[in-house]
């Protein structure tokens, strides 16, 4: 798969339909940064007139996961990936369009290379920051990814 916003949004439609129907969309991706956006609306709201925390988590997690997938493909190796833990801090009501950004592509590349070199599982904590249209942070989410090179049989 090519790593472009349109290809990733199509992937989301088929493989992560709850994220797609909640409005999560990839805005941009490069070797270093991935951004997603999601707009608060009736379908993804909570009873407190803001975006449901799980929708924010989907958008945030996708920024980290897409970067991991990007670097796995770039490595040319068969590497498994799985979220082991996550943490979240909510600092402001999420209303309007929220943009989530993960800018740790270089760290991901290093950890993937270590998994390949050592043939041992590796873990890495990745952070995605959500900001509203005014640039105010609404949430910070961290995901611990486990990565392991699969051995050829």
Order of alpha helices (4+ residues) and beta strands (2+ residues): alpha-alpha-beta-beta-alpha-beta-beta-alpha-beta-beta
